[in-house]
């Protein structure tokens, strides 16, 4: 049998109707997994990534990707990016693969955990609604971008997946408190177009909101906030990188592109930003591998500079 990511043998399809029938037949599987398995070009694109990533995958990877395709394929892609950049990933033993731990350990870099927020359950008030796509000219309509809901989904993943995991690692014998901790975030599943001047990940980390332009001088800056309100008016902090509270997070690596649509030069879609309060900063040799933003601070303000 061919070495494939898709361990469930699904037929290749030619029509949308055929695809919908297969989705109905396998309701427990992620629709993204089914679509990717039933399309020859997609299957080949993902399998190419899998062949390279397989030695580093944990023991649950192939079973979990059937139900969490976006999240786990992002992890696979990040692994491929690191390998393409010449970084040496630690190969986990069979025992380590079963016990869990960071998605990646790179001795000279640190611990890396991957997260990929989804829209959330449609019936939940804070979930991100599907973007309406008109199929006829008369269907075209104005629609707002649910930026706050997208930011809430990002913060939810950071809190639930990354930070909770880090707290568990601290109790393990292998944990090294001096190693940098990097969170790799993919926001592609959220669907809506982001602000080109300030990605939503940065809005979630630094509390930036909307661009403001001084009419007299032409100078621009961003308004700032410390929290975003959920539908029930409960405040959610958006200040991870503006104080000492989260100084154990060294940096974030992020992309708003789906793994399927990754660029020809793998990793060109990944953008790095540092935490100016990090207790364990990431080495410059790693930062230089990616497009990046530089965050710096003085006694009064935090400055963010785009370097690409």
NUZA-230933 format. One record per residue (C-alpha): residue number from 1; residue in three letters; z, y, x. Coordinates in Angstrom, 3 decimals. Last residue first. Layout:
residues N
<NUM,"ALA",<Z,Y,X>>;
...
END
This chain:
residues 308
<308,"UNK",<4.737,42.724,9.160>>;
<307,"UNK",<8.090,44.026,10.397>>;
<306,"UNK",<9.723,45.317,7.205>>;
<305,"UNK",<12.876,47.289,7.959>>;
<304,"UNK",<16.124,47.197,6.004>>;
<303,"UNK",<18.952,49.602,6.736>>;
<302,"UNK",<22.537,49.239,5.596>>;
<301,"UNK",<24.666,52.350,5.257>>;
<300,"UNK",<27.918,54.116,6.046>>;
<299,"UNK",<29.513,52.731,9.207>>;
<298,"UNK",<26.184,51.535,10.603>>;
<297,"UNK",<24.010,48.655,9.570>>;
<296,"UNK",<20.939,46.586,10.413>>;
<295,"UNK",<18.624,44.295,8.448>>;
<294,"UNK",<15.320,43.321,10.037>>;
<293,"UNK",<12.601,41.915,7.794>>;
<292,"UNK",<10.444,39.103,9.058>>;
<291,"UNK",<7.138,37.318,9.411>>;
<290,"UNK",<8.082,34.119,11.154>>;
<289,"UNK",<8.301,32.441,14.577>>;
<288,"UNK",<9.898,35.545,16.084>>;
<287,"UNK",<13.105,34.898,14.141>>;
<286,"UNK",<13.568,31.497,15.786>>;
<285,"UNK",<13.341,32.821,19.362>>;
<284,"UNK",<15.542,35.738,18.337>>;
<283,"UNK",<18.451,33.345,17.825>>;
<282,"UNK",<20.209,33.280,14.457>>;
<281,"UNK",<23.434,35.244,14.151>>;
<280,"UNK",<26.765,33.395,13.834>>;
<279,"UNK",<29.339,35.779,12.309>>;
<278,"UNK",<26.589,37.272,10.150>>;
<277,"UNK",<27.267,40.821,8.923>>;
<276,"UNK",<23.682,42.078,9.359>>;
<275,"UNK",<22.437,38.979,7.474>>;
<274,"UNK",<18.947,38.312,8.759>>;
<273,"UNK",<15.656,38.173,6.859>>;
<272,"UNK",<12.825,35.703,7.431>>;
<271,"UNK",<9.549,35.334,5.537>>;
<270,"UNK",<7.620,32.112,4.957>>;
<269,"UNK",<4.033,32.413,3.685>>;
<268,"UNK",<2.504,32.001,7.139>>;
<267,"UNK",<4.395,28.704,7.409>>;
<266,"UNK",<1.328,26.459,7.470>>;
<265,"UNK",<-1.751,28.268,8.673>>;
<264,"UNK",<-4.005,27.098,5.856>>;
<263,"UNK",<-1.689,28.800,3.401>>;
<262,"UNK",<0.502,26.923,0.892>>;
<261,"UNK",<-0.941,26.633,-2.594>>;
<260,"UNK",<0.530,23.231,-3.441>>;
<259,"UNK",<3.847,24.243,-1.889>>;
<258,"UNK",<4.016,27.098,-4.369>>;
<257,"UNK",<4.144,30.587,-2.885>>;
<256,"UNK",<7.098,32.990,-3.268>>;
<255,"UNK",<8.527,32.178,0.163>>;
<254,"UNK",<11.941,32.622,1.778>>;
<253,"UNK",<13.964,32.194,4.955>>;
<252,"UNK",<17.507,33.512,4.636>>;
<251,"UNK",<19.999,34.434,7.329>>;
<250,"UNK",<23.358,33.798,8.953>>;
<249,"UNK",<25.331,32.861,5.861>>;
<248,"UNK",<28.906,32.568,7.207>>;
<247,"UNK",<29.228,36.341,6.795>>;
<246,"UNK",<29.364,35.921,3.029>>;
<245,"UNK",<32.384,38.084,2.250>>;
<244,"UNK",<31.802,40.412,5.210>>;
<243,"UNK",<29.733,42.955,3.296>>;
<242,"UNK",<26.183,43.946,2.340>>;
<241,"UNK",<24.346,40.637,2.781>>;
<240,"UNK",<25.604,38.701,-0.239>>;
<239,"UNK",<25.689,41.786,-2.482>>;
<238,"UNK",<24.011,40.733,-5.721>>;
<237,"UNK",<27.218,39.851,-7.576>>;
<236,"UNK",<26.973,38.430,-11.134>>;
<235,"UNK",<28.632,40.409,-13.927>>;
<234,"UNK",<29.343,38.701,-17.280>>;
<233,"UNK",<27.679,40.713,-20.036>>;
<232,"UNK",<26.949,37.565,-22.106>>;
<231,"UNK",<23.220,37.976,-21.335>>;
<230,"UNK",<24.070,38.116,-17.623>>;
<229,"UNK",<24.730,41.433,-15.916>>;
<228,"UNK",<23.497,42.088,-12.388>>;
<227,"UNK",<25.880,43.263,-9.678>>;
<226,"UNK",<26.381,45.537,-6.696>>;
<225,"UNK",<23.656,48.069,-7.420>>;
<224,"UNK",<21.248,50.145,-5.342>>;
<223,"UNK",<18.355,52.526,-5.927>>;
<222,"UNK",<15.594,52.166,-3.389>>;
<221,"UNK",<14.130,54.787,-1.077>>;
<220,"UNK",<11.103,57.049,-0.887>>;
<219,"UNK",<10.287,60.366,0.764>>;
<218,"UNK",<7.475,62.369,-0.832>>;
<217,"UNK",<9.329,65.579,0.002>>;
<216,"UNK",<9.243,67.441,-3.314>>;
<215,"UNK",<8.677,64.518,-5.683>>;
<214,"UNK",<11.388,62.407,-4.047>>;
<213,"UNK",<10.331,58.823,-4.741>>;
<212,"UNK",<12.669,56.105,-6.023>>;
<211,"UNK",<11.912,52.396,-5.712>>;
<210,"UNK",<13.915,50.167,-8.028>>;
<209,"UNK",<16.801,47.729,-7.443>>;
<208,"UNK",<18.277,46.879,-4.064>>;
<207,"UNK",<21.442,44.803,-4.279>>;
<206,"UNK",<21.169,43.428,-0.732>>;
<205,"UNK",<20.882,39.663,-1.212>>;
<204,"UNK",<19.497,39.421,-4.755>>;
<203,"UNK",<17.128,42.347,-4.260>>;
<202,"UNK",<16.027,40.772,-0.993>>;
<201,"UNK",<15.189,37.537,-2.809>>;
<200,"UNK",<13.358,39.547,-5.455>>;
<199,"UNK",<10.849,40.842,-2.917>>;
<198,"UNK",<10.794,44.634,-2.319>>;
<197,"UNK",<7.526,46.588,-2.003>>;
<196,"UNK",<5.335,43.974,-3.671>>;
<195,"UNK",<7.640,43.822,-6.742>>;
<194,"UNK",<7.247,40.223,-7.866>>;
<193,"UNK",<4.679,38.719,-10.223>>;
<192,"UNK",<6.123,36.216,-12.687>>;
<191,"UNK",<6.240,32.456,-12.216>>;
<190,"UNK",<9.848,31.611,-11.515>>;
<189,"UNK",<8.499,28.394,-9.995>>;
<188,"UNK",<7.360,30.248,-6.873>>;
<187,"UNK",<10.851,31.369,-5.815>>;
<186,"UNK",<11.301,29.235,-2.686>>;
<185,"UNK",<14.524,29.749,-0.739>>;
<184,"UNK",<15.511,28.500,2.734>>;
<183,"UNK",<19.214,29.147,3.436>>;
<182,"UNK",<20.199,29.407,7.103>>;
<181,"UNK",<23.639,28.639,8.564>>;
<180,"UNK",<24.265,29.467,12.218>>;
<179,"UNK",<26.395,26.989,14.202>>;
<178,"UNK",<29.837,28.130,15.334>>;
<177,"UNK",<31.691,26.330,12.525>>;
<176,"UNK",<30.411,22.962,13.793>>;
<175,"UNK",<30.674,20.234,11.145>>;
<174,"UNK",<30.497,16.626,12.373>>;
<173,"UNK",<34.025,15.782,11.246>>;
<172,"UNK",<33.361,16.936,7.684>>;
<171,"UNK",<35.592,19.363,5.779>>;
<170,"UNK",<33.371,22.381,6.465>>;
<169,"UNK",<30.417,20.421,5.090>>;
<168,"UNK",<31.855,20.524,1.566>>;
<167,"UNK",<32.157,24.310,1.649>>;
<166,"UNK",<28.548,24.540,2.860>>;
<165,"UNK",<27.335,22.458,-0.074>>;
<164,"UNK",<29.003,24.773,-2.570>>;
<163,"UNK",<27.361,27.727,-0.842>>;
<162,"UNK",<23.850,26.270,-0.876>>;
<161,"UNK",<23.370,24.513,-4.193>>;
<160,"UNK",<25.572,26.291,-6.715>>;
<159,"UNK",<25.899,29.741,-5.235>>;
<158,"UNK",<22.457,30.212,-3.693>>;
<157,"UNK",<20.796,28.478,-6.637>>;
<156,"UNK",<22.569,30.672,-9.178>>;
<155,"UNK",<21.783,33.775,-7.136>>;
<154,"UNK",<18.063,32.996,-7.341>>;
<153,"UNK",<18.186,32.280,-11.080>>;
<152,"UNK",<20.040,35.552,-11.626>>;
<151,"UNK",<17.378,37.413,-9.632>>;
<150,"UNK",<14.667,35.997,-11.886>>;
<149,"UNK",<16.649,37.024,-14.952>>;
<148,"UNK",<16.997,40.537,-13.546>>;
<147,"UNK",<13.276,40.782,-12.809>>;
<146,"UNK",<12.076,39.720,-16.257>>;
<145,"UNK",<8.617,41.327,-15.783>>;
<144,"UNK",<7.618,43.061,-18.985>>;
<143,"UNK",<4.653,42.109,-21.085>>;
<142,"UNK",<1.717,44.153,-22.294>>;
<141,"UNK",<-0.796,42.247,-24.345>>;
<140,"UNK",<-4.193,40.579,-23.985>>;
<139,"UNK",<-4.889,38.227,-26.897>>;
<138,"UNK",<-7.979,40.125,-28.069>>;
<137,"UNK",<-9.649,39.513,-24.706>>;
<136,"UNK",<-9.256,35.715,-25.107>>;
<135,"UNK",<-7.327,33.160,-23.039>>;
<134,"UNK",<-4.280,35.375,-22.534>>;
<133,"UNK",<-1.556,34.115,-20.210>>;
<132,"UNK",<2.018,34.713,-21.334>>;
<131,"UNK",<4.515,34.280,-18.505>>;
<130,"UNK",<7.102,31.659,-19.380>>;
<129,"UNK",<10.562,33.044,-19.982>>;
<128,"UNK",<13.184,33.070,-17.192>>;
<127,"UNK",<16.449,31.530,-18.385>>;
<126,"UNK",<19.423,33.801,-19.048>>;
<125,"UNK",<19.693,33.119,-22.788>>;
<124,"UNK",<19.405,29.344,-22.429>>;
<123,"UNK",<17.032,27.567,-24.823>>;
<122,"UNK",<14.201,27.440,-22.280>>;
<121,"UNK",<16.349,25.605,-19.684>>;
<120,"UNK",<16.103,27.290,-16.289>>;
<119,"UNK",<13.135,29.075,-14.747>>;
<118,"UNK",<13.500,27.047,-11.567>>;
<117,"UNK",<15.224,28.050,-8.345>>;
<116,"UNK",<14.133,26.347,-5.119>>;
<115,"UNK",<16.857,25.680,-2.555>>;
<114,"UNK",<16.676,24.397,1.027>>;
<113,"UNK",<19.663,24.102,3.388>>;
<112,"UNK",<19.310,24.739,7.121>>;
<111,"UNK",<22.044,24.152,9.711>>;
<110,"UNK",<21.657,25.678,13.176>>;
<109,"UNK",<19.046,26.909,15.663>>;
<108,"UNK",<19.379,25.196,19.078>>;
<107,"UNK",<20.465,21.873,17.597>>;
<106,"UNK",<18.155,21.924,14.585>>;
<105,"UNK",<19.871,20.284,11.627>>;
<104,"UNK",<17.899,20.082,8.419>>;
<103,"UNK",<18.614,19.302,4.762>>;
<102,"UNK",<22.266,19.850,5.553>>;
<101,"UNK",<24.639,16.976,4.797>>;
<100,"UNK",<24.257,13.777,2.788>>;
<99,"UNK",<26.027,10.489,3.299>>;
<98,"UNK",<23.033,8.205,2.668>>;
<97,"UNK",<20.738,9.782,5.239>>;
<96,"UNK",<23.620,9.843,7.724>>;
<95,"UNK",<24.078,6.063,7.427>>;
<94,"UNK",<20.369,5.386,7.959>>;
<93,"UNK",<20.462,7.652,11.010>>;
<92,"UNK",<19.187,11.197,10.625>>;
<91,"UNK",<16.335,12.452,12.799>>;
<90,"UNK",<17.311,15.893,14.078>>;
<89,"UNK",<14.415,18.302,13.835>>;
<88,"UNK",<12.827,19.601,17.021>>;
<87,"UNK",<11.062,22.908,16.467>>;
<86,"UNK",<7.424,23.260,17.536>>;
<85,"UNK",<6.377,25.733,14.841>>;
<84,"UNK",<4.406,22.975,13.097>>;
<83,"UNK",<7.559,20.853,13.021>>;
<82,"UNK",<9.513,23.694,11.424>>;
<81,"UNK",<6.780,24.297,8.847>>;
<80,"UNK",<6.548,20.588,8.037>>;
<79,"UNK",<10.278,20.458,7.351>>;
<78,"UNK",<9.961,23.543,5.169>>;
<77,"UNK",<7.213,21.779,3.215>>;
<76,"UNK",<9.335,18.698,2.598>>;
<75,"UNK",<12.222,20.857,1.370>>;
<74,"UNK",<9.809,22.678,-0.932>>;
<73,"UNK",<8.555,19.297,-2.201>>;
<72,"UNK",<12.169,18.487,-3.054>>;
<71,"UNK",<12.766,21.550,-5.196>>;
<70,"UNK",<9.437,21.601,-6.995>>;
<69,"UNK",<9.394,17.865,-7.660>>;
<68,"UNK",<12.839,17.454,-9.127>>;
<67,"UNK",<12.449,14.403,-11.410>>;
<66,"UNK",<10.079,12.205,-9.410>>;
<65,"UNK",<11.184,13.919,-6.196>>;
<64,"UNK",<14.620,12.372,-6.641>>;
<63,"UNK",<13.511,8.760,-6.156>>;
<62,"UNK",<11.411,9.461,-3.077>>;
<61,"UNK",<14.085,11.635,-1.464>>;
<60,"UNK",<17.173,9.512,-2.077>>;
<59,"UNK",<17.343,7.910,1.398>>;
<58,"UNK",<17.024,11.244,3.171>>;
<57,"UNK",<13.721,12.483,4.575>>;
<56,"UNK",<13.345,13.090,8.335>>;
<55,"UNK",<10.996,10.221,9.241>>;
<54,"UNK",<8.883,10.948,6.093>>;
<53,"UNK",<8.013,14.564,6.917>>;
<52,"UNK",<4.688,14.040,8.669>>;
<51,"UNK",<3.364,11.502,6.187>>;
<50,"UNK",<4.780,13.564,3.322>>;
<49,"UNK",<2.856,16.741,4.147>>;
<48,"UNK",<-0.473,14.892,4.065>>;
<47,"UNK",<0.685,13.152,0.905>>;
<46,"UNK",<1.084,16.529,-0.798>>;
<45,"UNK",<-2.502,17.603,-0.129>>;
<44,"UNK",<-3.912,14.156,-0.934>>;
<43,"UNK",<-2.123,14.028,-4.285>>;
<42,"UNK",<-3.271,17.523,-5.168>>;
<41,"UNK",<-6.918,16.730,-4.460>>;
<40,"UNK",<-6.770,13.426,-6.376>>;
<39,"UNK",<-5.044,14.832,-9.468>>;
<38,"UNK",<-2.857,12.338,-11.331>>;
<37,"UNK",<0.049,12.400,-8.868>>;
<36,"UNK",<0.223,16.193,-8.744>>;
<35,"UNK",<0.186,16.454,-12.531>>;
<34,"UNK",<2.868,13.788,-12.867>>;
<33,"UNK",<5.157,15.343,-10.251>>;
<32,"UNK",<4.755,18.810,-11.799>>;
<31,"UNK",<5.561,17.321,-15.214>>;
<30,"UNK",<8.872,16.041,-13.715>>;
<29,"UNK",<9.373,12.450,-14.807>>;
<28,"UNK",<11.669,11.377,-17.621>>;
<27,"UNK",<9.014,11.917,-20.304>>;
<26,"UNK",<6.639,9.304,-18.802>>;
<25,"UNK",<4.275,8.331,-21.648>>;
<24,"UNK",<4.224,11.859,-23.045>>;
<23,"UNK",<3.236,13.216,-19.628>>;
<22,"UNK",<0.490,10.584,-19.436>>;
<21,"UNK",<-0.928,11.705,-22.784>>;
<20,"UNK",<-0.861,15.330,-21.681>>;
<19,"UNK",<-2.869,14.474,-18.572>>;
<18,"UNK",<-5.539,12.667,-20.574>>;
<17,"UNK",<-5.910,15.683,-22.860>>;
<16,"UNK",<-6.193,18.001,-19.878>>;
<15,"UNK",<-9.241,16.041,-18.746>>;
<14,"UNK",<-10.387,14.060,-15.723>>;
<13,"UNK",<-7.300,12.026,-14.823>>;
<12,"UNK",<-6.312,9.825,-11.904>>;
<11,"UNK",<-4.081,7.016,-13.081>>;
<10,"UNK",<-0.352,6.831,-12.295>>;
<9,"UNK",<1.137,4.363,-9.836>>;
<8,"UNK",<4.743,5.441,-9.368>>;
<7,"UNK",<5.543,5.677,-5.655>>;
<6,"UNK",<3.884,9.075,-5.317>>;
<5,"UNK",<4.846,10.356,-1.875>>;
<4,"UNK",<2.373,7.954,-0.335>>;
<3,"UNK",<2.028,5.540,2.569>>;
<2,"UNK",<-0.884,3.467,1.256>>;
<1,"UNK",<0.000,0.000,0.000>>;
END
